[in-house]
Amino acid sequence: MISILVVEDEKKVSSFIEQGLKESGYHVETTDLPTVAKQKILSQKFDLIILDVMLPEMSGMDLAKELRVHGYAGFILMLTALSTTKDKIEGLDAGADDYLSKPFEFEELLARIRALLRRKSDEKGILLNGQLKMDLIHRQVTRDGISIELTTKEFSLLELFMRNIEKVLDRNQIAKQVWGSEFDPDSNVIDVYVNHLRKKIDQHYTKKLLKTVVGQGYVLHKAD
C-alpha cells in the first residue's frame, strides 16, 4: 500500500487531506511538528510526503532540505499559501518534487499525487502472481488480462495478500494492516471482504488462489 505522511499544522486542512486520502486507498499518517515528522521518516517508509511550508519550529522548506540531506528519496509535495514564482522555485530548490498552492481542490491534490507516483518504475508499482496483476499506481487489477473491479478495501486486502504469497495471515494481522484502528474485533467484516475478494479473483478460474486455512486465517497461494 502506498504510504503518505502529511505534515500540516492547520488541523482542518490536515483532517480533510487525511480522510480523503484514506478513502482513496492510501495509508496515511499525520503530524504538525517537523521534529515528529523527522522521527517518523527515519523509522518508517513513506512513498510521499505532503509538506506545508508554514510550520512551527521550522519551515517546510528547511525540513525538506534536512530530509534530503538525511537521504529521504521519496516524493515531497509542498503546500503553501505563497504562490509567487520565486516561492515555487525556492520550494523546488529545497528538494520538493511538486508545489500546490492553497486553497486547492482535493481532486487536484490526488492528481498531483498520482502524477508523482507514476514516476516510480514498474518494478515498484506492479505486483504479480502468475497472471494476477496489481498496478498500484493506477490502482488496477487484472487476471489473464481481464479487468477486475475492486472496492478500496478489497484493493488494500488483495495488496496485503500479494505481498505475502503463501503466508497464512490471521484475522488480527489483516485487521491491523487493512482496517487499523477502525476495526471492530467482534465483527465478521474480514470474512465478508475475503469472500467478496475470492469471488472476484477466483470465481471464473479453475486455479483457485485465495484459500481459507481452518482455525488459522487465509492464504493467497502462488499461481503455477
N, C-alpha and C positions, 0 to 999 in steps of 0.2 A: 504494500500500500504506500502511495506517495505521502511523505510526511512533511508537514509545513509548520514552521514556527512563526507566530505573529507577535511582533514586538511593537506595541502600541499603547500609549498611556491614556488615551481617551476611551473610557470604559464602554460607552455606547458603540463606538466605532469598532472596538475590539470584539465585543459580543456579536455584533452584526456580521463581521467577517468570519468569526469562528463558526457561528451557526450555519451560514451559507456554505462554507467550505465543507463542513461535516455532512450537510445534506447533499453535497456534490460528490461525496465518497472519499474525501481526503482525511487522513489522520492529522489532527490539529492540536497544537499546544500554544498557550499564550503567556505572555508576561509583559509587564510595563517597565521593567528595570533592566538596563543594559548589563549589570553585573550578573543577574539571574540568567539573562539570555546567553552570556558567555559560558556560564557553567553548564547550561543545557546543551549548547552546541559542542562543547568539549567532551561531554559524556554520552551524547546521543547522536544518531544520524538524522539529519534533516535535508531533504532534497531541495527545499526552497525556504527562504526567509522573507517575510513581508515586514519591512522595517520602516517605521516612522522616523522622519528627520528630527522632529522636536520631542526629545525625551528628557526625563530627569537624569541627573548625574552626568550625562554626556550626550552629545548629539548623535543622531543616527549615522551621520557621515563619519564621525570619528569611530563609532562602533564598527561600521563596515570596514574601515581601514584596518582596525585591530583584528577583525575576523580573518581578513585576507592574509595579514602578516602571520597569523597562527595557523594558516593552512586550510581554512574553510574553502572548499572548492564547489559548493553548491551554488544555486542561483540566489541572488538578492534583488528583490523588487522593492524599490523605495517609494514611500508615500509621503507627500508633503503638500502644504498649502502654498509653498513657494513655487511659482511656476515660470519664472523667467528663464531664458536660455542659459544665462550664467549659472543659475541654481542647478539646472539639469546637468550641465557639464560638470559642475563640482561633484554632484552625486555620482555620476558615471565614473569620474576620475577617482572617487573614493573606493570604487570596487563594485558599484551596483551594476546589474545587468539590464535593468529597465527602471522606468521612472513614471509614476502615475500621480497626477495632481488631484488634490481634494477640492471640492467634493467629486465623487466618481460614482458611476453606476456599477452595481455588483457584477453585471454581465461583462462589463469591460474588464474588471479585475480578473474574472475567470478566463477571459480570452487571453489576457496578458500571461496568466499562469500557464495556460495550455501552450502558448507560443514558446515560452521559455523551456518547458518540459520537452517539447518536440526536438530541442537541440540535443537531447540525450541520444546516445547511439541505440540502435535496435536491440543490441545485446542487453542493455539495461532496461529497455522498455517493453520487451516481449518475454512472456513465459510460455514454454512449450511442454506438452506431454503427448507425444505422438502427434496426432492430427488435431488435438485440442490446443487451441492457441488463444492466449490473452494478450491484448495490446493495452498496456497500462496507461500509455499516453493518450490514445484516442478512446480508451475505455470501450473496446470492442472485443467480443468473444466469438470464435468460430470453431466448428468441428467438421473436419473434412471439407473445409471451405464454406460451410453453411453457417450463416449468422445466427447467433443465439442471443435473444434479448433477456437481459438480467436487470433486476432492480439494483439500487445502490448497495443494499445489504447483501444481496446474492452475489454481487460482483466482489465485494470485500471478502465474503466467505469463500468463494472459489479461489481468490488470490491466496488466502491463507493455506488452503489445501494444496495449491500448485507449488507453493514454496516449501511444502512438507510432504512431498510424494513418498508413499509407502510408510509414512509415520502415522501411527494412531493418535488422534487428537481427542482428548476427553472434553466434556462439556465446559469445564472450568477454563481450559485453555482457549477454547473457541470464544467463550463469553468475554474473556479478558481482552482478546485481540480484536474482536469484531464489534462487540457491544460496549465494552468498557464499563463506566460507572452507570450506564443506562440499564444494565441487565438486572432482571428480577430472577433470583435463583430458583424461585418456585414456579417459574413459567416454563412452558414447553415450547417456547418460541424457537429455540435452536433446532429441535426435532422437526418442527414445521418448516423452517427455512431449508434445512438439509434435504428434506423430502421434495420441496419445490425445486431446489437446485438439481437434485438427482434426476427428476423428470425431464428437466430442460437439457441436461448434458448427456443423459444415458438412454432415455426412453426409446429413441428411434435407432439405436445401435445394438449390435449383437454383443460387442465387448462392453461390459459394464465396468465403470471406473470407480464410482463412489459407493463404498460399501459400509454397512454397519458392523461393528465388532461388538457383539453382545457383551454387556457389562463393562465395556471399556470406552467406547466412543465411535468415531468414524475415521475412515481412511480413504485416501484417493490413491488407487493403485497405478503403477506405471503402465502406460499403454505399450502394447507389443511393437 
